[in-house]
Amino acid sequence: MLNNKISFIGGGNMAEGIIRGLISTSVLSSDNIKVYDILEERLEYLYNTYKVHYSTTAADAAKNADVLFIAVRPQDIFKVTESLKDSISENTTIISICAGIKLEKLKELFGANHKLVRVMPNTMIDVQHGYSAVSTNDKVSKEDKAIVQTILSSLGQTMFLQENMFNAFTAYSCAGPAYVMYFIAGLIDAGVQSGFSRKDATSIALENIIASALTIKETGKHPYQITDSMTSPAGITIDGLHYLSEAGFHGIVMSSVKSALNRTNELE
């Protein structure tokens, strides 16, 4: 368990998800967490639910924090930093989860001597699977990175990336569960069409998805190596795979991610 003091500026859904993950996985005690939010009822909710401390000013929340999460809307970060500038020690690691706010902008807002971390949080934090992306400035030490990774381990896995990969990460990883869900929905409907109840079709589809993912992870094999071993001459499986190939399934998936990446780049 970490013994660091962590504060949150902003107590919205994403901040709550991180707080819940930290406490439920015993990475951090609720006694070491402090939150500031503009809504007093939100602070009361977080206190009553998680027994964390709360402050009525951002400056008070930031004072003496080892790690400071900036978890506000991107358009609010400029106002927030004005009230924080004199309260943050250069020893504090500042972690921003504000969408679209780059490290260069964080440097302008907080100062070049601060430890700055940009995080794109895992979208599936409730089940603690999936990746959070992390990029840091040169003030963040190896020890600081280890603390950041331990904190984010309560949400799932962590991947340190160059910041120029964040758009790709958004389109591929953050949106990734949606692509998988879409495929699962089609697979379940196929099961119903084949005569299974929706409950049984869902159970079979989910087990096959889990088993397939674990097989790839544990063997390290390419998916096509595995499907090759599952097909026999003039068999049932090769016939089903032929239809997917004929329909361009592989290319459709790739084009879907490419389209999402193009849109991410447009919105930057």
C-alpha positions in Angstrom: 0.0 0.0 0.0 1.3 3.5 -0.9 1.7 6.0 1.8 1.6 9.0 -0.5 -1.0 11.8 0.0 -3.1 12.2 -3.2 -5.4 15.0 -3.9 -8.0 15.5 -6.6 -9.1 18.8 -8.1 -12.5 17.8 -9.5 -14.6 15.1 -8.0 -16.6 14.0 -11.1 -17.2 10.5 -12.4 -13.6 9.8 -13.6 -12.1 11.0 -10.3 -14.6 8.9 -8.4 -13.6 5.8 -10.6 -9.9 6.4 -9.7 -10.7 6.9 -6.0 -12.9 3.7 -6.0 -10.1 1.7 -7.6 -7.4 3.0 -5.2 -9.5 2.1 -2.2 -11.0 -1.2 -3.4 -7.6 -2.6 -4.5 -5.9 -1.4 -1.2 -3.4 0.7 -3.2 -4.2 3.6 -1.0 -6.1 4.3 2.2 -9.0 6.7 2.1 -7.3 8.6 4.8 -4.6 9.6 2.3 -7.1 11.0 -0.3 -8.4 14.5 -0.4 -10.9 16.0 -2.9 -12.0 19.4 -4.0 -15.0 20.1 -6.2 -17.1 23.2 -6.8 -20.3 21.2 -5.8 -20.6 20.8 -2.0 -23.1 18.0 -2.4 -20.6 16.1 -4.5 -18.0 16.4 -1.8 -20.5 15.2 0.8 -21.3 12.2 -1.4 -17.6 11.3 -1.9 -17.0 11.6 1.9 -20.1 9.5 2.8 -19.3 6.9 0.2 -15.5 6.5 0.4 -14.6 8.3 3.7 -12.1 10.5 1.9 -11.2 14.0 3.1 -12.4 17.0 1.2 -11.5 20.7 0.9 -13.6 23.7 0.1 -10.8 25.3 -1.9 -8.6 24.0 -4.6 -5.5 25.6 -2.9 -6.2 23.7 0.3 -6.6 20.4 -1.5 -3.3 20.9 -3.3 -1.3 21.8 -0.2 1.1 19.1 0.9 -0.1 16.7 -1.8 2.5 14.2 -3.1 0.4 13.6 -6.1 -2.2 16.0 -7.5 -4.8 14.8 -10.0 -6.3 17.5 -12.2 -9.7 16.0 -13.0 -11.7 19.0 -14.3 -13.3 19.7 -17.7 -10.6 20.9 -20.2 -12.3 24.4 -20.4 -12.0 24.7 -16.7 -8.3 24.0 -16.3 -7.2 27.5 -17.0 -9.3 28.9 -14.1 -8.3 26.2 -11.8 -4.5 26.6 -12.3 -4.8 30.3 -11.4 -6.0 29.3 -7.9 -3.4 26.6 -7.6 -0.1 28.1 -8.7 1.1 29.2 -5.3 0.0 26.0 -3.5 1.8 23.3 -5.5 5.3 22.3 -4.5 7.8 21.3 -7.2 8.0 18.0 -5.4 4.4 17.3 -6.2 3.6 15.1 -9.2 0.8 16.7 -11.2 -1.3 14.2 -13.1 -3.7 15.6 -15.7 -6.6 13.5 -17.0 -8.1 16.5 -18.9 -8.8 15.4 -22.4 -6.8 17.2 -25.1 -4.6 19.1 -22.8 -1.0 18.4 -23.9 2.2 18.5 -21.8 3.3 21.7 -23.4 0.1 23.4 -22.3 0.5 21.9 -18.8 4.1 23.4 -18.7 2.7 26.8 -19.6 0.0 26.6 -16.9 2.0 25.1 -14.0 5.6 26.0 -14.9 8.6 24.2 -16.4 10.0 23.0 -13.1 7.0 20.9 -12.1 6.7 17.2 -12.5 4.0 16.8 -15.2 2.1 13.7 -16.2 -0.6 13.4 -18.9 -2.9 10.4 -18.5 -5.5 9.0 -20.8 -7.4 6.7 -18.3 -8.6 3.2 -19.0 -12.3 3.3 -20.1 -13.1 0.0 -18.4 -11.9 0.8 -14.9 -14.8 -0.9 -13.1 -13.5 -4.3 -14.1 -9.8 -3.3 -13.9 -8.9 -4.4 -17.3 -7.6 -2.4 -20.2 -4.8 0.2 -20.5 -4.3 3.7 -19.3 -1.8 5.7 -21.4 0.9 7.8 -19.7 3.3 10.5 -21.0 5.6 12.6 -18.8 7.9 15.5 -18.9 11.6 15.2 -18.1 11.1 16.2 -14.5 9.4 13.0 -13.7 11.9 10.5 -12.3 11.9 6.7 -12.5 10.7 6.6 -8.9 7.9 9.0 -9.7 6.9 6.8 -12.7 6.8 3.8 -10.4 4.3 5.6 -8.1 2.2 6.7 -11.1 2.1 3.1 -12.4 1.1 1.7 -8.9 -1.7 4.3 -8.7 -3.0 3.4 -12.2 -2.7 -0.3 -11.6 -5.9 0.1 -9.5 -7.6 0.9 -12.8 -6.1 -1.8 -15.0 -2.8 -1.9 -16.9 -0.5 1.0 -17.7 1.4 1.9 -20.9 4.0 4.7 -21.1 3.9 6.3 -24.5 5.3 9.2 -26.4 2.7 11.9 -26.4 2.4 11.8 -30.2 0.7 8.4 -29.8 -2.2 9.7 -27.7 -4.6 10.2 -30.6 -3.9 6.7 -31.8 -4.4 5.4 -28.3 -7.7 7.2 -28.1 -9.0 5.7 -31.3 -7.6 2.2 -30.8 -7.6 1.5 -27.0 -10.2 3.9 -25.5 -12.7 3.2 -28.3 -11.6 -0.4 -28.5 -14.1 -1.9 -26.1 -16.9 -0.5 -28.2 -15.6 -2.4 -31.3 -15.4 -5.6 -29.2 -18.9 -5.0 -27.8 -20.3 -4.5 -31.3 -18.8 -7.9 -32.4 -20.1 -9.6 -29.2 -23.6 -8.2 -29.9 -23.6 -9.7 -33.4 -22.3 -13.0 -32.1 -25.1 -13.2 -29.5 -27.7 -12.4 -32.2 -26.2 -15.2 -34.3 -26.6 -17.6 -31.4 -30.3 -16.6 -31.0 -30.8 -17.0 -34.7 -29.2 -20.5 -34.4 -31.8 -21.5 -31.8 -30.3 -20.7 -28.4 -32.0 -18.6 -25.8 -30.5 -15.1 -25.5 -29.1 -16.0 -22.1 -27.4 -19.1 -23.4 -26.2 -17.3 -26.5 -24.6 -14.6 -24.3 -23.0 -17.2 -22.0 -21.4 -19.0 -24.9 -20.3 -15.8 -26.7 -18.6 -14.4 -23.6 -16.8 -17.7 -22.7 -15.5 -17.9 -26.3 -14.3 -14.3 -26.2 -12.6 -14.8 -22.9 -11.1 -18.2 -23.9 -9.8 -16.8 -27.2 -8.2 -13.8 -25.5 -6.5 -16.0 -22.9 -5.2 -18.4 -25.5 -3.6 -15.6 -27.5 -2.2 -14.1 -24.3 -0.8 -17.3 -22.9 0.6 -18.8 -26.1 1.8 -15.7 -27.7 0.6 -17.0 -31.1 -0.9 -14.9 -33.8 -4.7 -15.4 -34.0 -4.4 -16.8 -37.5 -2.0 -19.5 -36.2 -4.8 -20.6 -33.8 -7.6 -20.5 -36.4 -5.4 -22.6 -38.7 -5.3 -25.3 -36.1 -9.1 -25.1 -35.7 -10.0 -25.7 -39.3 -10.2 -29.0 -41.2 -10.5 -29.7 -44.9 -14.1 -28.9 -46.1 -15.1 -28.4 -42.5 -17.6 -26.2 -40.8 -15.2 -23.6 -39.3 -13.4 -22.9 -42.6 -16.8 -22.3 -44.2 -17.8 -19.8 -41.6 -14.4 -18.0 -41.8 -14.7 -17.9 -45.6 -17.8 -15.8 -45.4 -16.1 -13.4 -42.9 -13.2 -13.1 -45.4 -15.4 -12.6 -48.4 -17.4 -9.9 -46.5 -14.1 -8.1 -45.8 -14.3 -8.4 -42.0 -10.6 -7.9 -41.4 -10.5 -4.8 -43.5 -13.7 -3.4 -42.0 -12.2 -3.6 -38.5 -9.1 -1.8 -39.7 -11.1 0.8 -41.5 -13.2 1.4 -38.4 -10.2 2.2 -36.2 -8.7 4.3 -39.0 -11.9 6.3 -39.2 -11.9 6.9 -35.5 -8.2 8.0 -35.6 -9.0 10.5 -38.4 -11.8 11.9 -36.3 -9.6 12.2 -33.3 -7.0 14.1 -35.4 -9.7 16.4 -36.6 -10.9 17.3 -33.1 -7.3 18.0 -31.8 
